[in-house]
Amino acid sequence: MEQFGFRMQINAGQAEEYRRRHDEIWPELVALLKDAGISDYSIFLHEETLSLFAVLRRTSDHKMDMLPLEPVMQRWWEYMADIMASNEKNEPLVEPLERVFHLA
């Protein structure tokens, strides 16, 4: 398993809506993420900047690169595009983060 961290951005006034939508995450999306080799996935919000910091674990043979092709993922991104920074395909703008410290 490897750990992967990244940053995203939500739009002003959308923190509660972002929380609500994730509280009601679709079971088929959860299954898709797990099938792609993803586990222990957390997203943290920095309220002042509205930055989202995500950390997940993924298997060495993960299929994260295939997620954009999945209809469930595409529907989720379309559902989220109105409340966060996204590209023309509704994919959230993701900025990978470099790990600078780890305590095991």
Legacy VTK file of the C-alpha trace (Angstrom):
# vtk DataFile Version 3.0
C-alpha trace
ASCII
DATASET POLYDATA
POINTS 104 float
0.000 0.000 0.000
1.141 3.500 -0.740
-0.203 6.735 0.647
-1.301 9.470 -1.767
-2.109 13.052 -0.795
-3.653 15.804 -2.869
-5.355 19.186 -2.657
-8.628 20.421 -4.154
-10.638 23.628 -3.773
-14.281 24.244 -2.932
-16.178 27.387 -3.888
-17.041 30.097 -1.369
-20.098 29.284 0.706
-20.074 25.581 -0.216
-18.386 23.921 2.794
-21.624 22.675 4.352
-22.958 21.433 1.024
-19.677 19.608 0.360
-19.972 17.907 3.767
-23.629 17.020 3.173
-22.934 15.432 -0.194
-20.118 13.342 1.231
-22.252 12.321 4.214
-24.609 10.871 1.594
-21.919 9.386 -0.679
-23.331 6.901 -3.147
-22.736 3.235 -2.261
-21.879 2.481 -5.905
-19.144 5.141 -5.784
-17.702 3.655 -2.584
-17.660 0.234 -4.244
-15.949 1.667 -7.332
-13.219 3.330 -5.259
-12.584 0.165 -3.283
-12.499 -1.905 -6.489
-9.888 0.542 -7.817
-7.624 -0.316 -4.868
-8.417 2.730 -2.704
-8.903 2.528 1.055
-8.531 4.647 4.190
-9.591 7.791 2.280
-9.966 11.038 4.240
-10.607 14.609 3.126
-9.833 17.569 5.394
-11.092 21.141 4.982
-9.069 24.267 5.756
-11.968 26.636 6.447
-10.047 29.886 5.943
-8.830 29.066 2.403
-11.526 26.524 1.457
-8.753 24.114 0.488
-9.464 20.415 0.713
-6.579 18.132 1.646
-7.109 14.461 0.882
-5.099 11.415 1.894
-5.773 7.871 0.791
-4.077 4.528 0.628
-3.921 2.624 -2.629
-2.620 -0.754 -3.642
0.469 -0.989 -5.836
-1.757 -2.259 -8.660
-4.441 0.419 -8.131
-6.711 1.463 -10.979
-7.117 5.141 -10.091
-6.094 6.127 -13.619
-9.163 4.298 -14.947
-11.673 6.120 -12.707
-12.324 8.972 -15.205
-13.713 6.382 -17.634
-16.288 5.049 -15.179
-19.885 6.330 -15.540
-20.394 6.455 -11.750
-17.290 8.617 -11.340
-18.371 10.893 -14.175
-21.826 11.340 -12.578
-20.250 12.123 -9.178
-17.950 14.728 -10.703
-20.886 16.308 -12.533
-22.816 16.345 -9.235
-19.887 18.069 -7.455
-18.815 20.489 -10.220
-21.105 23.310 -9.086
-19.488 23.527 -5.638
-15.779 23.065 -6.369
-13.027 23.997 -8.801
-13.388 21.647 -11.787
-12.247 21.401 -15.392
-14.408 21.322 -18.536
-15.020 17.564 -18.016
-16.286 18.258 -14.457
-13.195 16.563 -12.984
-12.087 18.291 -9.793
-8.827 20.184 -10.147
-6.388 18.016 -8.194
-2.947 19.097 -7.083
-0.787 16.179 -5.868
1.062 16.904 -2.623
4.608 15.912 -1.787
4.991 14.086 1.504
7.614 15.810 3.615
7.161 13.832 6.842
5.692 10.529 7.948
5.540 8.926 11.386
4.644 5.271 11.275
LINES 1 105
104 0 1 2 3 4 5 6 7 8 9 10 11 12 13 14 15 16 17 18 19 20 21 22 23 24 25 26 27 28 29 30 31 32 33 34 35 36 37 38 39 40 41 42 43 44 45 46 47 48 49 50 51 52 53 54 55 56 57 58 59 60 61 62 63 64 65 66 67 68 69 70 71 72 73 74 75 76 77 78 79 80 81 82 83 84 85 86 87 88 89 90 91 92 93 94 95 96 97 98 99 100 101 102 103
